[in-house]
């Protein structure tokens, strides 16, 4: 029963994240999926399980790393992930990322930061897949609405 609840919670979380215009970028044999959204879009059940503060003025960043293979489906891999966000006035915020592992095939990294209405952030994410020495530098911009 506990495994079923975890699976349903993970599915709800991933559907919420996917609905928020998930994006991806390829780095050689790896694909990095990323997005940022208001944490109020996450269900109360999921926020409780993962310790995410739900609020229109809080943003959630989600990163997952997949290793591509010619003959198999991509597989989730562990990575070292660090992130920061800079708003248009030049204020930089370091984002503490934490690893979430669900079962044998789901690994993702989440972090939170406070946001204001119509605030734009330029995200800079350094990703080093396990077993690799050179990090990938992912950059993207996201605007948030709090009202």
Secondary structure, DSSP 8 states (H G I E B T S, - for coil): -HHHHHHHHHHHHHHHHHHTT-EEEEETTEEEEEEEEEGGGS-HHHHHHHT----TTEEEEEEEEEE--SSS--EE--EEEEEEEEETTS-EEEE--EEEEETTTEEEEEEEEE--TTEEEEEEEEEEETT-SS-EEEEEEEEE---
